[in-house]
Amino acid sequence: MNFEEHAAKPLLVAAGVKVPRSLLATTPEAAAQAATELGPVVVKAQVPTGKRGKAGGIKTADDADCARTAASEILGMRIGEHTVERVLVEQRATIVREYYAAVVNDPASKNPLVMFSIEGGMDIEEVAATKPDRLRQLPVDIRQGLDHANALQMLAGLGLDGTDAVADLLVKLYQAYSTNDAELVEINPLAVIEDGKLVALDCKFVLDDSGIKRQPDISLSGAPEKLTGLEARGQALGLKYVELDGDIGVLANGAGLTMTTMDVISHHGGAPANFLEIGGEAYTKAKPALELLLDNPRIKSLVVNFCGAFARTDVMTEGVINAWQELEPTLPVFFSVHGTGAKEARALLKERMDIVPYATMDEAIIAAIDAAGRRRSAP
Amino acid sequence: MIVRGEERIIVQGITGKQGTFWSGRMREYGSRVVGGVNPKKAGTTHCGVPVFASAKEAMSAGGFEVSVLFIPPLGVRAAALDAIEAGCKKLVILTEHIPVQDVMYFLSAARANGARVVGPNTAGLVTPGECFAGFMPAFESDIFTPGSIGVISRSGSLGTLICLNLVQQGFGESAFIGIGGDPIIGTTIRDALITLDEDAKTDAVVIVGEIGGAMEEEAAEYAASMKKPVAAFIAGSSSPAGKKMGHAGAIVMGNKGTHDCKRKALEKAGVQVLATPSDVGRAIAQALA
């Protein structure tokens, strides 16, 4: 779950990191009022994505009139797949230097990775590629945590003024990471201002989706995922559904098999309409799953691909048959059923729908592509 | 990370619905399930084996080599630490949706104590003809039959389909190693590849990977040094970037974790990357011919 800057910064503040004063505004007038109160400001688009500056979503303003103009330009702007609905009006700091600091889950070391660079404001991957000597990375044993001495050691040799303060900042940042089930918490830029203090001018925070349940309070501040209408319905039903732009519906069990069904459709010249997985705990949701598929106006045929491991195919197939007979769709449907319970599933399909599943997934998929009338190439 | 028939297994969370069902299937198949753990039902018998208050108690009562965890997400950290502190050296963690910081925590404890972890979010391990640990359909003989092909998979359902294809082509499996669909896991593709390379019963390996992360690329470095043939199928070639495709680990971020990147790395290492799972059996037959 991503957080917009205005929702991420309070998590830093709670850990003792300083941020500039700011006010959130949803209209140009409110932005002007904020600037009246704060003095010279930066007006920043609030969207849960990076590259806001490059898109023109960050502007400086010296007074209320300028802030009004800046906000009116930014509000309503499209950045990536988001429309800007809010701006953060933030007191402008006099920056002496800019750094970068972050803590992120690192699959390579299987540890939290603390990162610090003296090249603030830059994309960290670019720093790693072009100026690796300006970057320090420290995998931390999560059972020990990060202490001041570790942080000092990590910063040695970077030629910092005030290494102690930076080490202190990193310890606080690590605390914000560990107490909030973060996947990533990043300050870029981390500014040294006139009086030598360290201030977080921006913050990116990503909450681990598996941590949401035990972070009920902060998860309320997260940005809702950008979903289509059908995807939002799927999520509300507890189904893993991703809408795509093709015309062949996919219903399968397990993440790997569902992705593969899409891949093999593409491989044989078709175009998948969605990702929809009903394995595991979700196999009882065959009816809402089928409704979700049928409500996509682009869909012209459907592949049902089950391979039972944990989930029994006869249970899943029976769910689909019940739903099918209740909803009575006219869509052509093509089954491939293997694994646990497949024999029983095949008997059910024969008896109740007079359908014999295809011997292989590829055959079922090729038939579905033919039925959708858009096969482009031979396998 | 191959589970052997002589290894004694305990099931943490044996009294739950899934724990009960799969403990029964494991025992029927020949897995040496010697006990279970549930602090609230300690002292009782379940699925024909004693239930202990903790893994530590199970260890002092007679001992075990492998623990299989059927535990809800937020309870896994404590249960895994219990097993590791008991001296267990092989943990199979099936649970999906464990907070990643918890996963890193028990993996750190496992490293410090010389324990290996398979998972989380795995369907488990199968050694056809010997035993299994987890919830794979080991007992379906058209999917699992003793043989010489090692299979490594990030996905249970897709791994099952690949095994079915191998058996249809006349092969059997030396071992199935389900490594799990989470972004941070105890046993990586590379770790499993090393195990199968060193396994005398394995003649060839199939990697069933998916988009997201860099595990396939890491494994490719090792595969380049292997004499045994390796084939791979990587799911997700048609998945859009920036979306989690069912598994927490299956996500392309920017240009990272793409199918193309994995395919190129594996092909450079001499691994045949197949366009559909149906080609796997044929590719292995050609490689071993």
Interface residues (C-beta under 8 A of the other chain):
Chain A: N105 P107 A108 K110 N111 P112 D141 I142 R143 S178 D181 E183 D208 D209 S210 G211 K213 R214 K240 V242 L244 A252 N253 G254 A255 G256 L257 T258 M259 T260 M262 D263 V264 I265 S266 H267 P272 F275 E277 G279 G280 C307 G308 A309 F310 A311 H338 G339 T340 T360 M361 D362
Chain B: P73 L74 E96 H97 I98 P99 V100 Q101 M104 Y105 L107 S108 A109 A112 A123 F135 M136 P137 E140 I143 S153 R154 S155 G156 S157 L158 G159 T160 L161 L164 G181 P183 I184 V208 E210 I211 G213 A214 M215 F233 A235 G236 S237 S238 S239 P240 K243 K244 M245 G246 H247 A248 A250 A275 T276 P277 S278
